Amino acid sequence: MGALEAGAGVLLVLGALTDLFQSIVTPRPVGGRLRPSRYLDRVLWRAVRWLALRERMTRRREALLGSYGPALVLIQFVGWGLLLVAGYGLILDALRGQITPRPAGLGTSIYVAAVSFLTIGYGDYAPSGAVARVVAAIAGATGLGVIALVITYLFSLFAAFQRREAAVVALEAAAGAPPSGVSLLETYALGGILDDLADVFKRWQRWSAEVLDSHLAFPTLTYFRSSHDNDSWIGSLGAVMDASTLVLTTLDCEVDPALVAARGWARQALWVAGHCLEDLIIYFDLRFEDHVGVELHEYRAARERLVRAGYRLRAETEGWEAFQRVRSGYADRVNALAHHWAIPPAQWIGDRSPLKLRPRHGSERDLPGGG
């Protein structure tokens, strides 16, 4: 029994440390079927999302969804700590003859492991044998290491979140809330600042690369919702991609040197953003079908808005064919992510069909889609 306890304890400790290392220390996405945190966040998210989408009040729904990311961080660390304490407890229980006074059972051995792990050191139990002393010392060193990782991880996590959200909030001034690619182009034309449009695509190219790196290294970041109502990082990315697509397919860029520069950066931003979407889809194993996601009458309405803003456009047939071809390469990927994270619905982004809910009083009501 002692050998079985020790073996089970070693497996628990190694499993928890491996999961902790791959989730926090490794700067890239790591798969693996033996990672408890990988399954924990997805199972919990499905439950929280299911509950949130049945909440009648928007404020409560967003509060529940917005609390999930920070709560997940705490749940993960508590889970890793419990696994480590349980593992060291099993090992020390197998070595209870080397502890003074001798622990009465497994529960007491886990208490000894917890005291060692948290480096509290009450002194009521002390390892007297060589092996037990080594295990207690390793448990204490592990506890200190986990605390150091927690502090470093939280700083990195919130720094990446703030950098992501700064760009999202800045985009709101031009693209609206929820953001729209058509509104973004309108704002720059009507404001007489088309010379700066290329800088928008340049900034969002860098933003996409940073999100790709940080959100795959720390997937928990994907569950952190934007701090402003009707904003979301997925919606903002989709709006910039839509604006890029309109520049590349619909606007007659040859008539304005500023639009020529914007077209070059729009192509670069669209490529990096598409890479970001693709890797997120693969990591979270989401399903999608290539589809443009926009009807011809919606495209015509967008063209009318752009003409009123002062843009010259390509012929409708030519522009529509090019628009369909380009947008079908990313539209359903954006929609799949929007549905997964239940973002606020935006123009051309997310499921625009009404979500049927049955409130407590028994009458059906429609809520907007988008997740």
TORVOTOR-415464 format. One line per 4 residues: their letters; for each residue x, y, z of C-alpha. Coordinates in nm, 4 decimals, always signed. Layout:
N
a> X:Y:Z  ...
end
This chain:
371
mgal> +0.0000:+0.0000:+0.0000  +0.2843:+0.2358:+0.0807  +0.4376:+0.1838:-0.2628  +0.0995:+0.2401:-0.4314
eaga> +0.0426:+0.5593:-0.2332  +0.3879:+0.6888:-0.3164  +0.3464:+0.6032:-0.6845  +0.0063:+0.7742:-0.7032
gvll> +0.1485:+1.0786:-0.5262  +0.4417:+1.1035:-0.7659  +0.2044:+1.0820:-1.0633  -0.0166:+1.3586:-0.9213
vlga> +0.2803:+1.5860:-0.8534  +0.4369:+1.5283:-1.1948  +0.1030:+1.5724:-1.3715  +0.0272:+1.9008:-1.1920
ltdl> +0.3788:+2.0389:-1.2463  +0.3735:+1.9414:-1.6147  +0.0367:+2.1080:-1.6653  +0.1537:+2.4172:-1.4765
fqsi> +0.4747:+2.4365:-1.6799  +0.3010:+2.3927:-2.0150  +0.0228:+2.6389:-1.9295  +0.2338:+2.9228:-1.7886
vtpr> +0.6032:+2.8819:-1.8623  +0.5989:+2.7446:-2.2178  +0.5582:+3.0440:-2.4559  +0.3540:+2.8540:-2.7147
pvgg> +0.0314:+2.6504:-2.7302  +0.0791:+2.2984:-2.5955  -0.1668:+2.0157:-2.6510  -0.1807:+1.6852:-2.4737
rlrp> -0.4608:+1.4696:-2.3374  -0.3234:+1.4620:-1.9826  -0.3604:+1.8343:-1.9123  -0.6414:+1.8897:-1.6589
sryl> -0.6562:+2.2669:-1.7156  -0.7178:+2.2231:-2.0897  -1.0390:+2.0338:-2.0187  -1.1354:+2.2338:-1.7125
drvl> -1.1630:+2.5696:-1.8876  -1.3662:+2.4306:-2.1773  -1.6122:+2.2390:-1.9613  -1.6604:+2.5344:-1.7272
wrav> -1.6986:+2.7767:-2.0194  -1.9730:+2.5681:-2.1780  -2.1631:+2.5687:-1.8495  -2.1155:+2.9429:-1.7858
rwla> -2.2032:+3.0324:-2.1451  -2.5160:+2.8164:-2.1318  -2.6309:+2.9880:-1.8147  -2.5424:+3.3377:-1.9379
lrer> -2.7346:+3.3057:-2.2646  -3.0444:+3.2190:-2.0658  -3.0192:+3.5311:-1.8538  -3.2884:+3.7834:-1.9420
mtrr> -3.0980:+4.0978:-1.8412  -2.8069:+4.2036:-2.0600  -2.6152:+4.3537:-1.7686  -2.6280:+4.0311:-1.5693
real> -2.5419:+3.8232:-1.8737  -2.2339:+4.0315:-1.9502  -2.1328:+4.0362:-1.5820  -2.1403:+3.6553:-1.5722
lgsy> -1.9483:+3.6160:-1.8956  -1.7019:+3.8892:-1.7961  -1.6289:+3.7276:-1.4611  -1.5358:+3.3946:-1.6122
gpal> -1.1828:+3.4816:-1.7305  -1.0526:+3.6222:-1.3988  -1.2309:+3.3446:-1.2069  -1.0704:+3.0823:-1.4312
vliq> -0.7233:+3.2090:-1.3371  -0.7995:+3.1584:-0.9667  -0.9624:+2.8202:-1.0273  -0.6591:+2.6981:-1.2193
fvgw> -0.4136:+2.7954:-0.9471  -0.6318:+2.6501:-0.6718  -0.6655:+2.3300:-0.8744  -0.2911:+2.2974:-0.9295
glll> -0.2283:+2.3671:-0.5606  -0.4769:+2.1036:-0.4494  -0.3276:+1.8446:-0.6841  +0.0224:+1.9164:-0.5567
vagy> -0.0815:+1.9046:-0.1900  -0.2704:+1.5791:-0.2487  +0.0274:+1.4301:-0.4301  +0.2780:+1.5235:-0.1618
glil> +0.0270:+1.4070:+0.1011  +0.0140:+1.0608:-0.0544  +0.3935:+1.0430:-0.0656  +0.4276:+1.1535:+0.2987
dalr> +0.1547:+0.9107:+0.4031  +0.3643:+0.6312:+0.2572  +0.6509:+0.7664:+0.4726  +0.4455:+0.8294:+0.7869
gqit> +0.6930:+0.6248:+0.9917  +0.9507:+0.8977:+0.9225  +0.7321:+1.1799:+1.0617  +0.7178:+1.2790:+1.4290
prpa> +0.4613:+1.2398:+1.5711  +0.3319:+0.9703:+1.3379  +0.0295:+1.0963:+1.1361  -0.2929:+0.9200:+1.2247
glgt> -0.4008:+0.8768:+0.8622  -0.4055:+1.0144:+0.5102  -0.5896:+1.3305:+0.6142  -0.3164:+1.4217:+0.8611
siyv> -0.0473:+1.3439:+0.6036  -0.2169:+1.5816:+0.3576  -0.2203:+1.8460:+0.6335  +0.1564:+1.7959:+0.6787
aavs> +0.2017:+1.8310:+0.3015  -0.0079:+2.1500:+0.2964  +0.1954:+2.3045:+0.5798  +0.5169:+2.2206:+0.3929
flti> +0.3810:+2.3402:+0.0566  +0.2644:+2.6726:+0.2002  +0.5867:+2.7035:+0.4070  +0.3803:+2.7780:+0.7190
gygd> +0.5900:+2.5622:+0.9511  +0.3740:+2.5206:+1.2661  +0.6147:+2.2607:+1.4031  +0.3441:+2.0216:+1.5247
yaps> +0.4669:+1.7598:+1.2750  +0.8272:+1.7294:+1.1622  +0.9968:+1.4883:+0.9226  +1.2589:+1.2844:+1.1050
gava> +1.3690:+1.0446:+0.8313  +1.5965:+1.1380:+0.5431  +1.3475:+1.0622:+0.2652  +1.0601:+1.2429:+0.4401
rvva> +1.2828:+1.5479:+0.4918  +1.3700:+1.5537:+0.1231  +1.0022:+1.5280:+0.0251  +0.9025:+1.8046:+0.2680
aiag> +1.1826:+2.0282:+0.1362  +1.0781:+1.9671:-0.2247  +0.7161:+2.0434:-0.1326  +0.8219:+2.3722:+0.0240
atgl> +1.0350:+2.4649:-0.2760  +0.7446:+2.3801:-0.5070  +0.5121:+2.6047:-0.3066  +0.7517:+2.8989:-0.3304
gvia> +0.7963:+2.8373:-0.7020  +0.4212:+2.8291:-0.7627  +0.3748:+3.1569:-0.5742  +0.6475:+3.3194:-0.7846
lvit> +0.4828:+3.1891:-1.1021  +0.1445:+3.3232:-0.9908  +0.2845:+3.6747:-0.9461  +0.4728:+3.6694:-1.2779
ylfs> +0.1808:+3.5157:-1.4650  -0.0716:+3.7694:-1.3370  +0.1497:+4.0623:-1.4354  +0.2026:+3.9159:-1.7855
lfaa> -0.1658:+3.8301:-1.8247  -0.3033:+4.1706:-1.7316  -0.0335:+4.3555:-1.9252  -0.1303:+4.1639:-2.2407
fqrr> -0.4991:+4.2294:-2.1681  -0.4430:+4.6037:-2.1309  -0.2440:+4.6235:-2.4554  -0.5201:+4.4367:-2.6367
eaav> -0.7978:+4.6542:-2.4968  -0.6201:+4.9854:-2.5601  -0.6437:+4.9228:-2.9345  -1.0056:+4.8036:-2.9069
vale> -1.1146:+5.1174:-2.7210  -0.9231:+5.3440:-2.9599  -1.0935:+5.1784:-3.2576  -1.4360:+5.2536:-3.1085
aaag> -1.3933:+5.6258:-3.1801  -1.3832:+5.5566:-3.5541  -1.5650:+5.2262:-3.6002  -1.8409:+5.2680:-3.3404
apps> -1.9663:+5.0241:-3.0790  -2.0217:+4.7527:-3.1817  -1.7479:+4.8194:-3.4393  -1.8134:+4.8200:-3.8132
gvsl> -1.5680:+4.8182:-4.1013  -1.7978:+5.0419:-4.3076  -1.8206:+5.2934:-4.0209  -1.4423:+5.2933:-3.9906
lety> -1.3990:+5.3895:-4.3569  -1.6785:+5.6476:-4.3326  -1.5196:+5.8181:-4.0325  -1.1805:+5.8581:-4.1992
algg> -1.3308:+5.9918:-4.5208  -1.5754:+6.2336:-4.3596  -1.3094:+6.3482:-4.1146  -1.0640:+6.4269:-4.3942
ildd> -0.7978:+6.2003:-4.2464  -0.7604:+5.9393:-4.5206  -0.3837:+5.9897:-4.5040  -0.3935:+5.8158:-4.1639
ladv> -0.5968:+5.5147:-4.2806  -0.2817:+5.3209:-4.3689  -0.1613:+5.3656:-4.0084  -0.4794:+5.1973:-3.8834
fkrw> -0.4066:+4.8837:-4.0821  -0.0411:+4.8990:-3.9819  -0.1312:+4.9141:-3.6106  -0.3793:+4.6281:-3.6424
qrws> -0.1266:+4.4154:-3.8248  +0.1011:+4.4457:-3.5206  -0.1987:+4.4006:-3.2872  -0.2970:+4.0762:-3.4628
aevl> +0.0565:+3.9416:-3.4353  +0.0702:+4.0248:-3.0641  -0.2715:+3.8711:-2.9950  -0.1704:+3.5603:-3.1892
dshl> +0.1392:+3.5235:-2.9731  -0.0088:+3.6122:-2.6322  -0.3476:+3.4399:-2.6623  -0.2006:+3.1103:-2.7776
afpt> +0.0688:+3.1205:-2.5098  -0.1965:+3.2093:-2.2463  -0.5318:+3.0768:-2.3780  -0.7038:+3.2004:-2.0599
ltyf> -0.6724:+3.5519:-2.2072  -0.9283:+3.4646:-2.4738  -1.1973:+3.4456:-2.2021  -1.1246:+3.7981:-2.0746
rssh> -1.4027:+4.0116:-2.2190  -1.3591:+4.3726:-2.3177  -1.4209:+4.6180:-2.0369  -1.6589:+4.8428:-2.2368
dnds> -2.0171:+4.7646:-2.3351  -2.0737:+4.6543:-2.6968  -1.7000:+4.6123:-2.7512  -1.5101:+4.2911:-2.8087
wigs> -1.1678:+4.2084:-2.9386  -1.3092:+3.9550:-3.1864  -1.5643:+4.2079:-3.3136  -1.2952:+4.4737:-3.3505
lgav> -1.0679:+4.2381:-3.5400  -1.3556:+4.1424:-3.7694  -1.4389:+4.5084:-3.8332  -1.0800:+4.5888:-3.9321
mdas> -1.0732:+4.2840:-4.1600  -1.3995:+4.3972:-4.3209  -1.2554:+4.7449:-4.3747  -0.9427:+4.5879:-4.5270
tlvl> -1.1568:+4.3760:-4.7581  -1.3599:+4.6765:-4.8748  -1.0406:+4.8694:-4.9482  -0.8987:+4.5774:-5.1470
ttld> -1.2139:+4.4862:-5.3394  -1.4597:+4.7758:-5.3527  -1.2820:+5.1125:-5.3349  -1.1168:+5.2589:-5.6435
cevd> -0.7832:+5.3242:-5.4738  -0.6016:+5.4512:-5.7835  -0.7699:+5.7926:-5.7577  -0.6078:+5.8785:-5.4233
palv> -0.2419:+5.8209:-5.3205  -0.3544:+5.7809:-4.9570  -0.5740:+5.4890:-5.0585  -0.2890:+5.3295:-5.2519
aarg> -0.0815:+5.3204:-4.9313  -0.3840:+5.2044:-4.7322  -0.4403:+4.9194:-4.9784  -0.0889:+4.7877:-4.9264
warq> -0.1197:+4.7861:-4.5475  -0.4756:+4.6504:-4.5657  -0.3413:+4.3459:-4.7476  -0.0733:+4.2943:-4.4812
alwv> -0.3219:+4.3399:-4.1949  -0.5668:+4.0958:-4.3525  -0.2992:+3.8295:-4.3915  -0.1730:+3.8494:-4.0314
aghc> -0.5277:+3.8707:-3.8930  -0.6245:+3.5643:-4.0954  -0.3277:+3.3783:-3.9494  -0.4408:+3.4775:-3.6004
ledl> -0.7955:+3.3530:-3.6643  -0.6775:+3.0259:-3.8148  -0.4547:+2.9370:-3.5215  -0.7268:+3.0203:-3.2674
iiyf> -0.9767:+2.8054:-3.4599  -0.7332:+2.5143:-3.4599  -0.6447:+2.5465:-3.0911  -1.0062:+2.5580:-2.9741
dlrf> -1.1131:+2.2977:-3.2308  -1.4030:+2.5047:-3.3662  -1.6077:+2.4112:-3.6723  -1.6850:+2.6451:-3.9619
edhv> -1.7749:+2.6478:-4.3311  -1.6308:+2.8919:-4.5837  -1.9070:+3.1427:-4.6595  -1.9133:+3.5141:-4.7357
gvel> -2.1696:+3.5887:-4.4619  -2.3067:+3.8982:-4.6433  -2.6022:+3.9219:-4.8811  -2.5888:+4.1302:-5.1981
heyr> -2.8406:+4.3830:-5.0661  -2.6233:+4.4362:-4.7560  -2.3191:+4.4886:-4.9766  -2.5129:+4.7424:-5.1841
aare> -2.6139:+4.9300:-4.8688  -2.2485:+4.9472:-4.7678  -2.1549:+5.0789:-5.1131  -2.4158:+5.3550:-5.0822
rlvr> -2.2712:+5.4623:-4.7469  -1.9198:+5.4688:-4.8890  -2.0294:+5.6785:-5.1885  -2.1980:+5.9294:-4.9584
agyr> -1.8744:+5.9477:-4.7575  -1.6912:+6.0559:-5.0751  -1.5241:+5.7350:-5.1981  -1.5113:+5.6346:-5.5624
lrae> -1.5944:+5.2661:-5.6097  -1.5228:+4.9910:-5.8567  -1.8094:+4.8531:-6.0673  -2.0597:+4.6656:-5.8536
tegw> -2.0282:+4.3285:-6.0303  -1.6502:+4.3371:-6.0203  -1.6425:+4.4545:-5.6585  -1.9026:+4.2025:-5.5388
eafq> -1.7176:+3.9076:-5.6919  -1.3890:+4.0160:-5.5367  -1.5580:+4.0923:-5.2034  -1.7136:+3.7450:-5.1883
rvrs> -1.3875:+3.5764:-5.2742  -1.1820:+3.7590:-5.0097  -1.4387:+3.7605:-4.7280  -1.5225:+3.3911:-4.7637
gyad> -1.1637:+3.3221:-4.6517  -1.2232:+3.4553:-4.3001  -1.5932:+3.5351:-4.2416  -1.7000:+3.2040:-4.0913
rvna> -1.3851:+3.1857:-3.8826  -1.4742:+3.5204:-3.7244  -1.8322:+3.4031:-3.6760  -1.7201:+3.0759:-3.5173
lahh> -1.5067:+3.2646:-3.2642  -1.7860:+3.5176:-3.2075  -2.0292:+3.2361:-3.1357  -1.7837:+3.0549:-2.9066
waip> -1.7176:+3.3636:-2.6931  -2.0711:+3.5037:-2.7211  -1.9637:+3.8507:-2.8308  -2.2130:+4.1383:-2.8779
paqw> -2.3571:+4.1199:-3.2333  -2.2063:+4.3577:-3.4875  -2.2509:+4.4346:-3.8569  -2.1683:+4.1223:-4.0610
igdr> -2.0094:+3.9573:-3.7543  -2.1679:+3.6810:-3.5503  -2.5006:+3.5049:-3.5781  -2.7549:+3.7761:-3.6628
splk> -3.0569:+3.5509:-3.6161  -3.2651:+3.6004:-3.2988  -3.1859:+3.3738:-3.0043  -3.5056:+3.2235:-2.8682
lrpr> -3.5190:+3.2150:-2.4903  -3.7909:+3.1083:-2.2550  -3.7875:+3.3312:-1.9443  -3.9122:+3.2194:-1.6062
hgse> -4.2579:+3.3667:-1.6707  -4.3103:+3.1321:-1.9639  -4.3282:+3.3797:-2.2549  -4.0707:+3.3669:-2.5322
rdlp> -3.8600:+3.6670:-2.6190  -3.5927:+3.7331:-2.8795  -3.2424:+3.8316:-2.7928  -2.9852:+3.9297:-3.0547
ggg> -2.7448:+3.6634:-3.1683  -2.3698:+3.6885:-3.2013  -2.2998:+3.3903:-2.9804
end
